[in-house]
Amino acid sequence: MSYPEEAARARMTHLREAVGACGRFRFSNKFGKSSVTSEVLKVPDLGEDALRYRTLSRLGSSGFAWTLVTVVRVGGVIATMQVMVPTGPMTPEKLATFKPEPGPEEAVTATLIKNVTKAEST
């Protein structure tokens, strides 16, 4: 997404505050009840501002879904990469050992930011 630079800075600040404030929450929709926990992760030096967080959603009796989100700002451009890994039902012991880490999307995100940075300088 592209914004005026100050608006992009403000959006990143708001996102960082929201992720920091919502470590655990619950919601329900037409598919049932769910609970979500989130944690902020270290993010590589990408762009001018970057945030990475991982969430674990309990999908009622259907199991779990991990989501890894990386958000990077360069000037007024905000790029977001989101990867989801649904696991289905798991025992608590197995769930405790399963934490997805950045994978192939890491190179895609870095290339995207490199291209955005290059476009900003021309």
C-alpha positions as CSV (number, residue, x, y, z in Angstrom):
1,M,0.0,0.0,0.0
2,S,1.2,3.5,-0.7
3,Y,0.4,6.5,1.6
4,P,1.9,9.9,2.2
5,E,5.0,9.2,4.3
6,E,3.7,10.7,7.5
7,A,0.5,8.5,7.2
8,A,2.7,5.4,6.6
9,R,4.7,6.2,9.7
10,A,1.6,6.6,11.8
11,R,0.1,3.3,10.5
12,M,3.3,1.5,11.5
13,T,3.2,3.1,14.9
14,H,-0.5,2.1,15.4
15,L,0.2,-1.5,14.2
16,R,3.1,-1.9,16.6
17,E,0.9,-0.6,19.5
18,A,-2.0,-2.8,18.5
19,V,0.2,-6.0,18.3
20,G,1.8,-5.1,21.6
21,A,-1.5,-4.5,23.3
22,C,-3.3,-7.7,22.0
23,G,-1.2,-10.6,23.3
24,R,-4.3,-12.7,23.7
25,F,-7.9,-12.2,22.5
26,R,-11.0,-14.2,21.6
27,F,-13.6,-13.8,18.9
28,S,-16.5,-15.7,17.4
29,N,-18.0,-15.6,13.9
30,K,-20.2,-17.9,11.7
31,F,-17.5,-20.6,11.8
32,G,-17.4,-20.8,15.6
33,K,-15.3,-19.5,18.5
34,S,-11.6,-18.9,18.3
35,S,-8.8,-17.7,20.6
36,V,-5.6,-16.0,19.4
37,T,-2.3,-15.4,21.0
38,S,0.4,-13.2,19.4
39,E,4.1,-12.5,19.9
40,V,6.4,-10.0,18.4
41,L,9.6,-11.4,16.8
42,K,12.9,-10.0,15.8
43,V,12.9,-8.8,12.2
44,P,15.9,-8.4,9.9
45,D,17.0,-4.9,8.9
46,L,14.5,-4.3,6.2
47,G,13.4,-0.9,4.9
48,E,13.1,2.1,7.2
49,D,10.8,0.5,9.7
50,A,9.8,-3.2,10.1
51,L,7.6,-5.3,12.4
52,R,7.3,-9.1,12.5
53,Y,4.8,-11.0,14.6
54,R,3.5,-14.5,14.9
55,T,0.0,-15.6,16.0
56,L,-1.5,-18.9,17.0
57,S,-5.2,-19.2,16.5
58,R,-7.2,-22.0,18.1
59,L,-10.0,-22.9,15.7
60,G,-12.4,-24.6,18.0
61,S,-12.3,-28.3,17.5
62,S,-10.7,-27.9,14.0
63,G,-7.2,-27.4,15.4
64,F,-4.8,-24.5,15.1
65,A,-3.4,-22.1,12.6
66,W,0.0,-20.3,12.8
67,T,0.3,-17.0,11.0
68,L,3.7,-15.2,10.5
69,V,3.4,-11.5,9.4
70,T,6.2,-9.2,8.3
71,V,5.4,-5.5,7.7
72,V,8.0,-3.2,6.2
73,R,7.8,0.5,5.5
74,V,10.0,2.4,3.0
75,G,9.0,6.0,2.7
76,G,5.2,6.0,2.2
77,V,5.1,2.4,1.0
78,I,4.1,-0.4,3.4
79,A,4.6,-4.0,2.2
80,T,3.1,-6.9,4.1
81,M,3.9,-10.6,3.8
82,Q,1.6,-13.0,5.6
83,V,2.1,-16.8,5.7
84,M,-0.4,-19.1,7.4
85,V,0.2,-22.7,8.4
86,P,-2.9,-24.6,9.5
87,T,-2.1,-27.6,11.6
88,G,-5.4,-29.3,12.3
89,P,-5.9,-30.9,15.8
90,M,-2.7,-31.4,17.8
91,T,-1.9,-32.5,21.3
92,P,-0.7,-29.8,23.6
93,E,2.7,-31.5,23.8
94,K,3.1,-31.5,20.0
95,L,1.8,-27.9,19.7
96,A,4.4,-26.7,22.2
97,T,7.2,-27.8,19.9
98,F,5.7,-26.4,16.6
99,K,6.7,-22.8,15.9
100,P,7.1,-21.8,12.3
101,E,10.0,-19.6,11.4
102,P,10.5,-17.3,8.4
103,G,11.1,-19.4,5.3
104,P,10.9,-18.8,1.6
105,E,9.0,-15.5,2.1
106,E,12.1,-14.0,3.6
107,A,13.8,-13.6,0.3
108,V,10.6,-12.4,-1.4
109,T,10.2,-9.7,1.2
110,A,13.8,-8.6,0.9
111,T,13.6,-8.4,-2.9
112,L,10.3,-6.4,-2.7
113,I,11.9,-3.9,-0.2
114,K,15.0,-3.6,-2.4
115,N,12.7,-2.8,-5.4
116,V,10.7,-0.3,-3.5
117,T,13.8,1.4,-2.1
118,K,15.2,1.6,-5.7
119,A,12.0,3.1,-7.0
120,E,11.9,5.7,-4.2
121,S,15.4,6.9,-5.1
122,T,14.6,7.5,-8.8
